[in-house]
Amino acid sequence: RFVVEKMSKRHINLLRIIIDRKNMISGVLDIGSRPIREIMVPRPQVKAIEIKSSIQQILDTILSAGFSRFPVYKGRLDNIEGLIHVKDVIPYLVDNNKLNINKIIRKPFFVPEPASLENVLLQMQETANHLVFVVDEFGNMEGIVTLEDIIEEIVGEIKDEYDPKEEWFKQVEENVYVVKGKASIKDVNQRLLFELPEKREYTTLAGFFLYEFGKIPKEGEVLSCEGYRFVVEKMSKRHINLLRIIIEQKNEDKTDENRRQE
């Protein structure tokens, strides 16, 4: 029995390695066709610093967000001035009054929404940029992407000691999940084995819901679509934070379809 259990564990570990390698190869082959907008952090979720911020306000943002690079804007987030790196702020911590953000700001690098992950990755390597701003056809800033974001699409998620241990979904009972609205449709389909349609009009679960629902929902409103029932669990102003997803009778539908084919 011990030998069988040991063999089983070895086979399971081997299977995991094979799956990881297969996913990595798939990620490499995929980056040439996927648009950068699929993986960007959308504008409402971007942590940024106003160019007139005091050193204390900058430090508060750095400490609360925990990132190493921050976009800098003037007046409103569409007016991107550049970005700052945390290491450039450190020398000014000794004297709070002498920080001039214009002296440490770095030039912004913009990429269009339809640009492929591969194309953006090559540009980031050539220009030594670790953060890019994604803009729409009118030049409006729609989100940001970091070098780490693209690498994670190839090799899988990279965790460090500062990353919060937080899942974007939770299974609450059989066939019932609570999922964050910002979860990508691609991840939802891969991790939860769902079959939600992936379209260019949206990239997140919240975007899918809004596309199908057709208006800003209220908490408790329901959408039945593609064999799933979506219930809005939590809203934050106009943003969908949490959705409860109930898998409906998909198996029965497939059985009926098989019977018709017979």
Secondary structure, 3 states (H helix, E strand, C coil): CHHHHHHHHHHHHHHHHHHHHHHHHHHHHHCCCCEHHHCCEEHHHCCCEECCCCHHHHHHHHHHHCCCEEEEECCCCCCEEEEEEHHHHHHHCCCHHHCCHHHHCECCCEEECCCEHHHHHHHHHHHCCCEEEEECCCCCEEEEEEHHHHHHHHHCCCCCCCCCCCCCEEEEECCEEEEECCCEHHHHHHHHCCCCCCCCCCCEHHHHHHHHHCCCCCCCCEEEECCEEEEEEEEECCEEEEEEEEECCHHHHHHHHHHHHC
